[in-house]
Amino acid sequence: MNATLKHTPLYELHKKNNARFAPFAGWEMPIQYEPGAIAEHKHVRTHLGVFDTSHMGRFELRGAQVADFLDYAVSSDILNLPENTSRYGLLCREDGGIIDDVFVYRLADYFLVVVNASNLEKDYKHLDDLREGFDVELVDRSTETVMLAIQGPLAIPFLDSLASEPLSEIPRFGAAERSFDGVQTVVGRTGYTGEDGVELFFPSGNALEVWQYLFGEAATQGVDLQPIGLAARDSLRFEPGFPLYGHELSEDITPLQARLKWACEFDRDFVGRKALLSKLDSGDGRKLATIVLRDRGVPREGCTVHNPENGGEIGSVVTGMYAPTVDAYAANVYLENAFIKVGTMLEVEIRGKRKAAEIVKRPLYTPSYR
């Protein structure tokens, strides 16, 4: 493994848990543990699991104009975001291309913005450049804090017994401060699996302490808490239709193409708004769709998609995998707008052979918290 890869504060613990590692966005991250990715996926759907997501970026923003600044920088309405809540949004270029997708948490004294690991430096520079003329302080807290995601139908009942105050009092997409074993923690009732649960943010120096506390209490209570790797995280986010930057999202893809128009509040100004408004009527040429293979085959990123009537290439796969919850091989694809109707039959080229596939209604799995 490349010695230049970064490690989270829990790296040695993951090694002791026999994790398999792989490079991801400049980090050496646990991809799966001994049960395997499919077993981990199913465990989160039915019980609960904990993910070390400390590789993601965490920015703290303060200042007299911080709400106005983020309202301009992010595609969603941040100015009217109530205290102790969070919201999903996009950082866009002026031409509408997506720089990153982010979660913004509004806390009592500051805003916390969580960005993707692969985009941390790019996002920081983008926000730093934008804040000229705004009374805003921007600080990267990524190395000073850790981030854990605890997800699954048993997550809230289990954590209610451990936190200084019940987490069940925090609504979905709410945020609050709690303590675990005396460690002050920002809790977001958020996650990227399609299950209920939370994301925890606390000082890096307490990473091992909190992890061991969680697993110790789980053992005492007879709760089957398991560590989960990035492979299962990918399939868990894929089934409910959550995008992953570098796959469904990029600077060459707009929110309209990615079916993220709902994350753009067009009644206020934000970076990229003008360009996106000009493309609303046209639909921006292509759109994201989900397909299920009707022939045997595993669709992978980069596989081309073809019109079965004339063989013409009409799109490509950006994410493809086995979806355990629905027991199907499926993919997210970008297609010409004329071919995105549910029920349309297509062909995916896999290892030189054309395989039949059908466009299906999104998402494959309805998030449980709905």
C-alpha positions in Angstrom: 0.0 0.0 0.0 1.3 3.4 -0.9 3.0 5.0 2.1 1.8 8.4 1.1 -1.9 7.5 1.7 -3.5 9.2 4.7 -5.0 7.3 7.7 -7.9 8.1 9.9 -7.2 8.1 13.7 -9.0 4.6 13.8 -6.7 3.0 11.2 -4.9 0.7 13.6 -8.2 -0.4 15.1 -9.5 -1.3 11.7 -6.3 -3.4 11.1 -7.0 -5.3 14.3 -10.5 -5.9 13.1 -9.1 -7.6 10.0 -10.3 -5.0 7.6 -9.4 -5.2 3.9 -8.0 -1.8 2.8 -7.9 0.0 -0.5 -6.9 3.5 -1.6 -9.8 6.0 -1.7 -9.5 9.7 -2.4 -5.9 9.7 -1.1 -6.7 7.7 2.0 -6.1 4.0 3.0 -9.6 3.1 4.0 -11.3 -0.1 5.2 -13.3 -1.5 2.3 -14.8 -4.5 4.0 -14.4 -6.7 7.0 -14.5 -10.5 7.4 -18.2 -10.9 6.9 -17.9 -9.4 3.4 -19.6 -6.4 1.8 -23.0 -8.0 1.0 -23.3 -9.3 4.6 -22.4 -5.8 5.9 -25.0 -4.2 3.6 -27.7 -6.5 4.8 -26.7 -6.0 8.5 -27.2 -2.2 8.1 -30.6 -2.7 6.5 -31.8 -5.0 9.4 -29.7 -4.0 12.5 -27.0 -1.3 12.7 -23.5 -0.6 11.7 -20.8 2.0 12.2 -18.8 3.6 9.5 -15.5 5.5 9.9 -16.1 8.4 7.6 -13.3 10.6 9.0 -11.8 10.9 5.5 -14.5 13.4 4.6 -13.8 17.1 4.9 -15.3 19.3 7.6 -15.3 23.1 7.4 -16.3 25.4 10.2 -17.7 28.8 9.1 -18.4 31.8 11.3 -19.0 35.5 11.0 -21.6 38.2 10.7 -22.5 37.3 7.1 -22.0 33.6 7.2 -25.6 32.7 6.4 -25.7 35.1 3.5 -22.4 33.7 2.2 -23.5 30.1 2.3 -26.8 31.0 0.8 -24.9 32.3 -2.2 -22.3 29.5 -2.3 -24.7 26.6 -2.0 -27.6 25.8 -4.3 -30.2 25.2 -1.6 -31.7 27.8 0.8 -29.3 28.2 3.6 -30.3 31.7 4.7 -33.6 30.3 6.0 -32.2 27.1 7.5 -33.4 26.9 11.1 -30.8 26.6 13.9 -30.0 23.0 14.8 -31.0 21.6 11.4 -29.1 20.5 8.2 -29.6 20.6 4.5 -28.2 18.9 1.4 -26.9 21.2 -1.3 -24.5 21.7 -4.2 -21.5 23.8 -4.9 -21.7 24.8 -8.6 -19.6 26.5 -11.1 -20.9 29.6 -12.9 -21.8 27.3 -15.9 -23.8 25.0 -13.6 -21.3 22.2 -13.4 -21.2 20.5 -10.0 -18.1 21.1 -8.0 -19.3 19.0 -5.1 -22.4 17.9 -3.1 -22.3 18.9 0.6 -24.2 18.8 3.8 -24.6 22.1 5.7 -25.4 22.0 9.5 -26.5 25.1 11.2 -25.5 25.1 14.8 -25.9 27.7 17.6 -22.7 29.6 16.9 -21.4 28.4 13.5 -22.1 26.4 10.4 -20.5 23.0 9.7 -20.1 22.0 6.0 -19.2 18.4 5.2 -17.6 17.9 1.8 -16.3 14.8 -0.1 -12.8 13.7 0.7 -11.7 13.8 -2.9 -12.8 17.5 -3.2 -11.5 18.9 0.1 -8.8 21.1 -1.2 -10.8 22.2 -4.3 -13.8 23.0 -2.2 -11.8 24.9 0.4 -10.3 27.1 -2.4 -13.6 27.6 -4.0 -15.2 28.8 -0.8 -12.2 30.8 0.2 -12.3 32.6 -3.2 -16.0 33.2 -3.0 -15.9 34.8 0.5 -14.1 37.9 -0.6 -16.4 40.8 0.4 -18.2 38.7 3.0 -17.5 38.9 6.8 -16.9 35.2 7.1 -14.2 33.0 8.7 -13.5 29.7 7.1 -11.5 27.0 8.9 -10.8 23.4 7.9 -11.4 21.2 10.9 -11.0 17.9 9.1 -7.8 16.8 11.0 -9.0 18.0 14.3 -12.2 16.0 14.3 -13.4 12.6 13.4 -16.7 11.5 11.8 -18.6 8.3 12.5 -21.9 7.3 10.8 -24.1 4.9 12.8 -26.9 3.6 10.6 -29.7 1.1 10.7 -33.1 0.5 12.2 -31.6 -0.1 15.7 -29.3 2.9 15.7 -31.6 5.4 17.5 -32.9 3.0 20.2 -29.3 1.9 20.9 -27.8 5.4 21.0 -30.7 6.8 23.1 -29.4 4.7 26.0 -25.9 6.1 25.6 -26.2 9.8 24.9 -26.5 12.5 27.5 -30.0 13.3 26.1 -32.1 11.1 23.8 -31.3 11.3 20.1 -34.9 10.3 19.3 -35.8 13.9 20.2 -33.7 15.1 17.2 -35.9 15.1 14.0 -34.6 13.8 10.7 -32.0 16.2 9.4 -31.9 17.9 12.8 -28.6 18.5 14.6 -27.7 18.9 18.3 -24.9 18.7 20.8 -24.8 15.6 23.0 -22.0 13.8 24.9 -21.0 10.1 24.8 -19.0 8.9 27.7 -18.3 12.5 28.5 -17.1 13.4 25.0 -18.9 16.5 23.6 -20.3 15.5 20.2 -22.2 17.2 17.4 -24.9 14.8 16.3 -26.7 15.0 12.9 -29.7 12.9 12.3 -28.3 12.3 8.9 -26.6 9.6 6.9 -26.1 8.2 3.4 -27.5 4.7 3.6 -31.3 5.0 3.3 -31.7 4.0 6.9 -32.3 6.0 10.0 -29.3 6.9 12.1 -26.8 9.6 12.9 -23.5 11.1 12.0 -21.2 12.0 14.9 -18.5 14.7 14.9 -16.1 15.0 17.8 -12.4 15.6 18.6 -9.8 13.3 16.9 -8.2 12.6 20.3 -11.3 10.9 21.5 -11.7 8.6 18.5 -10.6 5.4 20.0 -12.4 6.1 23.3 -15.7 6.7 21.7 -15.4 3.7 19.3 -14.6 1.3 22.2 -17.4 2.8 24.3 -19.9 2.2 21.6 -18.8 -1.4 21.0 -18.5 -2.1 24.8 -22.0 -0.9 25.4 -23.3 -2.8 22.4 -21.8 -6.0 23.8 -23.2 -5.3 27.3 -26.7 -4.8 25.9 -26.6 -7.7 23.4 -26.8 -5.4 20.4 -25.1 -6.7 17.2 -23.2 -3.5 16.3 -20.7 -4.2 13.4 -18.1 -2.1 11.6 -18.9 -1.5 8.0 -16.6 -0.7 5.1 -16.8 1.6 2.1 -17.9 -1.2 -0.3 -21.2 -1.7 1.6 -21.5 2.1 2.0 -21.4 2.3 -1.8 -24.2 -0.3 -2.3 -26.2 1.2 0.6 -26.2 4.7 -1.0 -26.8 3.3 -4.5 -30.1 1.5 -3.8 -31.9 4.6 -2.5 -30.6 6.7 -5.3 -28.0 8.9 -3.5 -25.3 10.2 -5.8 -21.6 9.7 -5.4 -19.2 12.4 -6.6 -17.0 11.2 -9.4 -19.7 8.9 -10.6 -23.2 10.5 -10.7 -21.8 13.9 -10.1 -18.9 15.9 -11.6 -18.0 19.3 -12.9 -19.3 18.2 -16.4 -22.7 17.3 -15.0 -25.4 19.8 -13.9 -28.0 19.4 -11.2 -30.7 19.1 -13.9 -28.9 16.1 -15.5 -28.4 14.5 -12.1 -32.0 14.8 -11.1 -31.1 17.3 -8.3 -33.2 20.2 -9.4 -34.9 19.8 -6.0 -31.6 20.8 -4.4 -31.6 24.1 -6.2 -33.8 27.0 -4.8 -34.1 29.2 -7.9 -36.0 32.0 -6.1 -32.7 33.3 -4.6 -29.3 33.9 -6.2 -26.5 31.3 -6.0 -23.5 30.4 -8.0 -24.6 28.8 -11.3 -28.2 29.8 -11.0 -28.3 31.9 -14.2 -26.8 29.1 -16.3 -29.1 26.5 -14.9 -32.2 28.6 -15.5 -31.3 28.9 -19.1 -31.3 25.1 -19.4 -34.5 24.3 -17.6 -36.7 24.1 -20.7 -34.2 22.0 -22.7 -33.6 19.5 -19.9 -29.9 19.9 -20.5 -29.5 17.1 -23.1 -29.1 14.0 -21.0 -30.3 12.7 -17.7 -29.6 10.2 -15.0 -31.6 6.9 -15.0 -31.5 3.6 -13.3 -31.5 0.3 -15.1 -31.8 -3.4 -14.0 -30.1 -6.1 -16.1 -32.6 -8.6 -17.6 -29.8 -10.7 -19.0 -27.0 -12.2 -16.8 -24.1 -9.7 -16.4 -22.5 -7.2 -14.1 -22.6 -3.6 -15.4 -19.5 -1.6 -14.5 -18.6 2.1 -14.7 -17.7 3.0 -18.3 -19.9 0.3 -20.0 -21.6 1.8 -23.0 -25.4 1.8 -23.3 -27.0 1.2 -26.7 -30.4 1.5 -28.5 -31.4 -2.1 -29.2 -33.3 -1.0 -32.4 -30.2 0.3 -34.3 -27.3 -0.4 -32.0 -26.4 3.2 -31.6 -24.6 4.4 -28.4 -26.9 6.5 -26.3 -25.2 6.7 -22.9 -22.9 5.1 -20.4 -22.8 3.5 -16.9 -21.5 5.7 -14.1 -22.2 3.2 -11.2 -23.0 -0.5 -11.6 -23.2 -3.3 -9.0 -25.2 -6.0 -7.4 -28.0 -4.5 -5.3 -28.5 -6.9 -2.3 -31.8 -5.6 -1.0 -33.6 -6.0 -4.3 -31.4 -9.0 -5.5 -30.6 -7.5 -8.9 -27.7 -6.3 -10.9 -28.4 -2.7 -11.6 -26.7 0.5 -12.7 -27.0 4.3 -12.8 -26.6 5.5 -16.4 -26.6 8.9 -18.2 -28.8 8.7 -21.3 -30.0 11.0 -24.0 -33.3 12.4 -22.9 -35.3 10.5 -25.5 -34.5 7.2 -23.8 -35.2 7.8 -20.1 -38.8 6.7 -19.8 -39.4 3.9 -17.3 -39.9 0.6 -19.1 -37.6 1.4 -22.0 -35.5 -1.6 -23.0 -31.8 -1.0 -23.7 -28.6 -2.9 -24.2 -25.4 -2.6 -22.1 -22.1 -3.7 -23.5 -20.3 -5.9 -21.0 -17.0 -7.5 -22.0 -17.9 -7.2 -25.7 -21.4 -8.6 -25.4 -24.7 -6.7 -25.4 -26.9 -7.5 -22.4 -30.6 -6.6 -22.2 -31.5 -4.0 -19.5 -34.6 -2.1 -18.6 -35.1 1.4 -17.2 -36.8 1.2 -13.8 -38.5 3.6 -11.4 -36.1 5.3 -9.0 -35.1 4.6 -6.3 -34.6 0.9 -6.1 -35.0 1.1 -2.3 -37.2 3.7 -0.6 -35.4 5.2 2.4 -36.8 3.8 5.6 -37.0 7.2 7.3 -39.7 8.3 4.9 
